[in-house]
Amino acid sequence: MCRNKECLTGKNCSVIKSGLGYNGENLKSIQISAWLESDPVKRTKLEEIAIYSKRLGYRKIGIAFCIEHEREARLVYDILSRYFEVFSVCCKVCSIEKESLNIKKTGDLEFEAACNPIGQALLLNDDRTDLNIMLGLKTGYDILFSKYSEAPSITLPLLELPYQGDSEIDFIE
């Protein structure tokens, strides 16, 4: 929270500069990100994710979603499956009983399934996804998912999703 922001004019005010490793895939990633940042075309996060993934040569995209956002997950799946092989897994995968994890039930149901972010990550690991999208995972669940995901993970904000299923993504070559 410095006030001067002298880094914007070239001053190196930290000791980490010499340890940065922007080469190989890291260099390609930051180059694509910088292009997306500076391109005057305004895109949704989903469009950015698709373009970034395509340019990095990703073929398999995973979607780990909260069951409360199944409709949005379906929309994301439908859009991305035009360009990638897409795998999805909902938060209640494996149907683990809340009581078996010492979690209080929220209702008076006989069986109440707990969310399973580690299970979501392990299943997408089995699918060998190149990138995983977290959609609607609650705080803590997203952290556990990211911790166990072998692929890089990104959160897709729900407010930015288009609600028409006819969105096309322009992959400017």
MODAUR-V674165 format. One record per residue. N is the residue number from 1. RES is the residue in one letter. OMEGA is omega in whole degrees, 0 to 359 (none if undefined). Layout:
N_RES_OMEGA + N_RES_OMEGA
This chain:
1_M_178 + 2_C_184 + 3_R_189 + 4_N_182 + 5_K_180 + 6_E_176 + 7_C_179 + 8_L_180 + 9_T_174 + 10_G_180 + 11_K_175 + 12_N_183 + 13_C_178 + 14_S_182 + 15_V_186 + 16_I_187 + 17_K_183 + 18_S_182 + 19_G_182 + 20_L_182 + 21_G_177 + 22_Y_175 + 23_N_180 + 24_G_181 + 25_E_178 + 26_N_179 + 27_L_179 + 28_K_180 + 29_S_182 + 30_I_177 + 31_Q_178 + 32_I_179 + 33_S_180 + 34_A_177 + 35_W_179 + 36_L_180 + 37_E_187 + 38_S_180 + 39_D_182 + 40_P_179 + 41_V_178 + 42_K_183 + 43_R_172 + 44_T_177 + 45_K_179 + 46_L_177 + 47_E_178 + 48_E_179 + 49_I_181 + 50_A_180 + 51_I_178 + 52_Y_182 + 53_S_181 + 54_K_182 + 55_R_176 + 56_L_178 + 57_G_178 + 58_Y_179 + 59_R_185 + 60_K_180 + 61_I_176 + 62_G_175 + 63_I_174 + 64_A_188 + 65_F_173 + 66_C_182 + 67_I_178 + 68_E_183 + 69_H_181 + 70_E_180 + 71_R_179 + 72_E_178 + 73_A_178 + 74_R_179 + 75_L_178 + 76_V_178 + 77_Y_182 + 78_D_180 + 79_I_185 + 80_L_182 + 81_S_173 + 82_R_188 + 83_Y_187 + 84_F_166 + 85_E_188 + 86_V_178 + 87_F_179 + 88_S_178 + 89_V_182 + 90_C_186 + 91_C_184 + 92_K_182 + 93_V_180 + 94_C_176 + 95_S_179 + 96_I_180 + 97_E_179 + 98_K_183 + 99_E_180 + 100_S_177 + 101_L_183 + 102_N_176 + 103_I_180 + 104_K_176 + 105_K_179 + 106_T_180 + 107_G_179 + 108_D_177 + 109_L_177 + 110_E_178 + 111_F_177 + 112_E_183 + 113_A_176 + 114_A_172 + 115_C_187 + 116_N_183 + 117_P_177 + 118_I_177 + 119_G_177 + 120_Q_181 + 121_A_182 + 122_L_178 + 123_L_178 + 124_L_173 + 125_N_179 + 126_D_179 + 127_D_180 + 128_R_179 + 129_T_178 + 130_D_180 + 131_L_177 + 132_N_177 + 133_I_175 + 134_M_185 + 135_L_175 + 136_G_179 + 137_L_181 + 138_K_179 + 139_T_184 + 140_G_175 + 141_Y_178 + 142_D_180 + 143_I_178 + 144_L_178 + 145_F_181 + 146_S_181 + 147_K_185 + 148_Y_179 + 149_S_176 + 150_E_178 + 151_A_173 + 152_P_183 + 153_S_180 + 154_I_176 + 155_T_175 + 156_L_179 + 157_P_182 + 158_L_184 + 159_L_183 + 160_E_185 + 161_L_174 + 162_P_181 + 163_Y_171 + 164_Q_182 + 165_G_185 + 166_D_181 + 167_S_174 + 168_E_180 + 169_I_182 + 170_D_183 + 171_F_182 + 172_I_182 + 173_E_none
